[in-house]
């Protein structure tokens, strides 16, 4: 009896292992890359144009009328994106749409901000540097202490891991004076010195109020913003830029995207209909004339062109056959009744997720049952009635169970 239980325990371990390994091996053989277009807006054509790989070695440059261009011609039609090449070639125009331009002007008025599913689904380090925002020196410098914040804010000296009680008390009091309510729900900043200035952190408290905290000449500056507390904020993406048009973006749990402007923290809703934060990467590209929002997943891309007043000027939509509809995916659904996923391309978290392939997998299960019966009856000549539970395992797990029960055979006395 113990031997039989031990065997079935081994079988279950093998089934679980195979449900991870076999699908991965299958897709190593049959997976193919999805070549998404990279979309720009041409101020020359007044329309969208794009680049796209047809395979890993060939790239096309095209407009929406299927006219193709060589690379240099393509770049001349998007001067704000490729001004560095045009300047090198000596063909950067002096003006675009009546706007006088120089490389310095384009660089100052251009910004790119990206949000990926990994940004929303990744482990967060609970220690944060609070950079001096008005340093006496030309470059930003990392501070000698880090802070953690939950039931209170606490600064820790990095050199000896000791708590700086006086500094912690000063910053705690600054938050409390502004009506901050612990514990903290969200904290967001841009903790790097590779920028021209620092805006500190935006912090969401227990009552969903949003506070702006930064260090100014060694002292806290805390402001309770007027960002609505019923916005249902999921995360904030903070990115400083010399234009000082906006602090960053808000993503809500209902997949809405808002911009936090420098106009007294007022928010501006962006036109991102159809955006799904857990599956789509969103890119905001800003140049002196336009704002381009593009977001895409495994089946489609949507682009929205805005003017400098954030009014919609044009839209673009492209779609392609998603992986779920490939022939290889349909074959996989027959072969594997389920698979166990340990890592998602949209998350940095490790987890175990069982994905079932639906009713189609019954075909593969039936084939696995017939193969198991044939091998046991005519090849191994096992006593089927004494090991009927092997067929239950195969009926539940298909090819995984068939391999397991045929590889780990019952003992003669079972």
TASULJO-V173455 format. One record per pair of residues at least 6 apart in sequence whose C-alpha atoms are under 7 Angstrom apart, sorted by sequence separation. I is the first residue (numbers start at 1). J is the second residue. If there is no record, write none. Layout:
i:I j:J
i:I j:J
//
This chain:
i:41 j:47
i:42 j:48
i:53 j:59
i:62 j:68
i:86 j:92
i:94 j:100
i:95 j:101
i:147 j:153
i:148 j:154
i:156 j:162
i:157 j:163
i:204 j:210
i:214 j:220
i:215 j:221
i:251 j:257
i:260 j:266
i:261 j:267
i:285 j:291
i:286 j:292
i:295 j:301
i:296 j:302
i:306 j:312
i:307 j:313
i:323 j:329
i:376 j:382
i:41 j:48
i:42 j:49
i:52 j:59
i:53 j:60
i:61 j:68
i:62 j:69
i:75 j:82
i:94 j:101
i:147 j:154
i:148 j:155
i:156 j:163
i:157 j:164
i:203 j:210
i:204 j:211
i:213 j:220
i:214 j:221
i:240 j:247
i:250 j:257
i:251 j:258
i:260 j:267
i:285 j:292
i:295 j:302
i:305 j:312
i:306 j:313
i:343 j:350
i:394 j:401
i:40 j:48
i:41 j:49
i:51 j:59
i:52 j:60
i:60 j:68
i:61 j:69
i:147 j:155
i:155 j:163
i:156 j:164
i:202 j:210
i:203 j:211
i:213 j:221
i:214 j:222
i:239 j:247
i:249 j:257
i:250 j:258
i:259 j:267
i:260 j:268
i:284 j:292
i:285 j:293
i:294 j:302
i:295 j:303
i:304 j:312
i:305 j:313
i:342 j:350
i:343 j:351
i:393 j:401
i:394 j:402
i:39 j:48
i:40 j:49
i:51 j:60
i:52 j:61
i:61 j:70
i:83 j:92
i:146 j:155
i:147 j:156
i:155 j:164
i:202 j:211
i:203 j:212
i:213 j:222
i:238 j:247
i:239 j:248
i:249 j:258
i:250 j:259
i:258 j:267
i:259 j:268
i:284 j:293
i:294 j:303
i:305 j:314
i:342 j:351
i:39 j:49
i:40 j:50
i:51 j:61
i:61 j:71
i:76 j:86
i:131 j:141
i:145 j:155
i:146 j:156
i:202 j:212
i:212 j:222
i:213 j:223
i:238 j:248
i:249 j:259
i:258 j:268
i:259 j:269
i:283 j:293
i:284 j:294
i:293 j:303
i:294 j:304
i:304 j:314
i:305 j:315
i:342 j:352
i:39 j:50
i:50 j:61
i:51 j:62
i:131 j:142
i:145 j:156
i:146 j:157
i:189 j:200
i:201 j:212
i:202 j:213
i:211 j:222
i:212 j:223
i:237 j:248
i:238 j:249
i:248 j:259
i:249 j:260
i:258 j:269
i:283 j:294
i:292 j:303
i:293 j:304
i:304 j:315
i:341 j:352
i:342 j:353
i:38 j:50
i:39 j:51
i:50 j:62
i:131 j:143
i:145 j:157
i:146 j:158
i:155 j:167
i:189 j:201
i:201 j:213
i:211 j:223
i:212 j:224
i:237 j:249
i:248 j:260
i:257 j:269
i:258 j:270
i:282 j:294
i:283 j:295
i:292 j:304
i:293 j:305
i:303 j:315
i:304 j:316
i:340 j:352
i:341 j:353
i:37 j:50
i:38 j:51
i:49 j:62
i:50 j:63
i:61 j:74
i:129 j:142
i:130 j:143
i:144 j:157
i:145 j:158
i:155 j:168
i:188 j:201
i:189 j:202
i:200 j:213
i:201 j:214
i:211 j:224
i:212 j:225
i:236 j:249
i:237 j:250
i:246 j:259
i:247 j:260
i:257 j:270
i:282 j:295
i:292 j:305
i:303 j:316
i:340 j:353
i:341 j:354
i:37 j:51
i:38 j:52
i:49 j:63
i:129 j:143
i:144 j:158
i:154 j:168
i:187 j:201
i:188 j:202
i:200 j:214
i:210 j:224
i:211 j:225
i:236 j:250
i:246 j:260
i:247 j:261
i:281 j:295
i:282 j:296
i:291 j:305
i:292 j:306
i:302 j:316
i:303 j:317
i:340 j:354
i:37 j:52
i:48 j:63
i:49 j:64
i:153 j:168
i:187 j:202
i:188 j:203
i:199 j:214
i:200 j:215
i:210 j:225
i:235 j:250
i:236 j:251
i:246 j:261
i:247 j:262
i:257 j:272
i:280 j:295
i:281 j:296
i:290 j:305
i:291 j:306
i:302 j:317
i:339 j:354
i:340 j:355
i:390 j:405
i:36 j:52
i:48 j:64
i:129 j:145
i:130 j:146
i:187 j:203
i:235 j:251
i:245 j:261
i:246 j:262
i:280 j:296
i:281 j:297
i:290 j:306
i:291 j:307
i:301 j:317
i:302 j:318
i:338 j:354
i:339 j:355
i:35 j:52
i:129 j:146
i:186 j:203
i:187 j:204
i:210 j:227
i:233 j:250
i:234 j:251
i:235 j:252
i:245 j:262
i:280 j:297
i:290 j:307
i:291 j:308
i:301 j:318
i:338 j:355
i:339 j:356
i:35 j:53
i:128 j:146
i:129 j:147
i:186 j:204
i:233 j:251
i:234 j:252
i:244 j:262
i:279 j:297
i:289 j:307
i:290 j:308
i:300 j:318
i:301 j:319
i:338 j:356
i:35 j:54
i:127 j:146
i:128 j:147
i:153 j:172
i:185 j:204
i:233 j:252
i:234 j:253
i:289 j:308
i:300 j:319
i:337 j:356
i:338 j:357
i:83 j:103
i:127 j:147
i:128 j:148
i:152 j:172
i:184 j:204
i:185 j:205
i:209 j:229
i:232 j:252
i:233 j:253
i:255 j:275
i:275 j:295
i:299 j:319
i:300 j:320
i:337 j:357
i:127 j:148
i:184 j:205
i:185 j:206
i:208 j:229
i:231 j:252
i:232 j:253
i:255 j:276
i:299 j:320
i:126 j:148
i:183 j:205
i:184 j:206
i:255 j:277
i:299 j:321
i:369 j:391
i:182 j:205
i:183 j:206
i:299 j:322
i:181 j:205
i:182 j:206
i:298 j:322
i:333 j:357
i:337 j:361
i:180 j:205
i:181 j:206
i:336 j:361
i:369 j:394
i:80 j:106
i:181 j:207
i:334 j:360
i:335 j:361
i:368 j:394
i:369 j:395
i:333 j:360
i:334 j:361
i:333 j:361
i:386 j:414
i:334 j:363
i:335 j:364
i:152 j:182
i:334 j:364
i:365 j:395
i:368 j:398
i:372 j:402
i:151 j:182
i:368 j:399
i:150 j:182
i:151 j:183
i:44 j:77
i:150 j:183
i:151 j:184
i:365 j:398
i:43 j:77
i:150 j:184
i:364 j:398
i:365 j:399
i:368 j:402
i:42 j:77
i:43 j:78
i:149 j:184
i:42 j:78
i:41 j:78
i:227 j:265
i:226 j:265
i:227 j:266
i:225 j:265
i:227 j:267
i:199 j:240
i:198 j:240
i:197 j:240
i:178 j:223
i:174 j:220
i:178 j:224
i:175 j:222
i:174 j:222
i:188 j:236
i:190 j:238
i:171 j:220
i:186 j:235
i:188 j:237
i:189 j:238
i:190 j:239
i:188 j:238
i:142 j:193
i:141 j:193
i:140 j:193
i:337 j:397
i:337 j:398
i:129 j:191
i:336 j:398
i:336 j:399
i:133 j:197
i:335 j:399
i:133 j:198
i:133 j:199
i:131 j:198
i:279 j:346
i:278 j:346
i:131 j:200
i:130 j:200
i:133 j:215
i:134 j:216
i:135 j:217
i:132 j:215
i:133 j:216
i:134 j:217
i:131 j:215
i:132 j:216
i:130 j:215
i:132 j:217
i:132 j:218
i:120 j:235
i:109 j:243
i:108 j:243
i:117 j:277
i:117 j:278
i:117 j:279
i:117 j:280
i:116 j:280
i:117 j:281
i:116 j:281
i:115 j:281
i:116 j:282
i:115 j:282
i:114 j:282
i:115 j:283
i:114 j:283
i:113 j:283
i:114 j:284
i:113 j:284
i:112 j:284
i:113 j:285
i:112 j:285
i:111 j:285
i:112 j:286
i:111 j:286
i:110 j:286
i:111 j:287
i:110 j:287
i:109 j:287
i:110 j:288
i:109 j:288
i:106 j:287
i:106 j:288
i:80 j:287
i:122 j:347
i:123 j:348
i:121 j:347
i:122 j:348
i:123 j:349
i:121 j:348
i:122 j:349
i:118 j:346
i:121 j:349
i:117 j:346
i:118 j:347
i:117 j:347
i:118 j:348
i:30 j:328
i:23 j:339
i:19 j:338
i:20 j:339
i:19 j:339
i:20 j:340
i:19 j:340
i:20 j:341
i:19 j:400
i:18 j:400
i:15 j:400
i:15 j:401
i:15 j:404
i:14 j:404
i:11 j:404
i:11 j:405
i:4 j:414
//
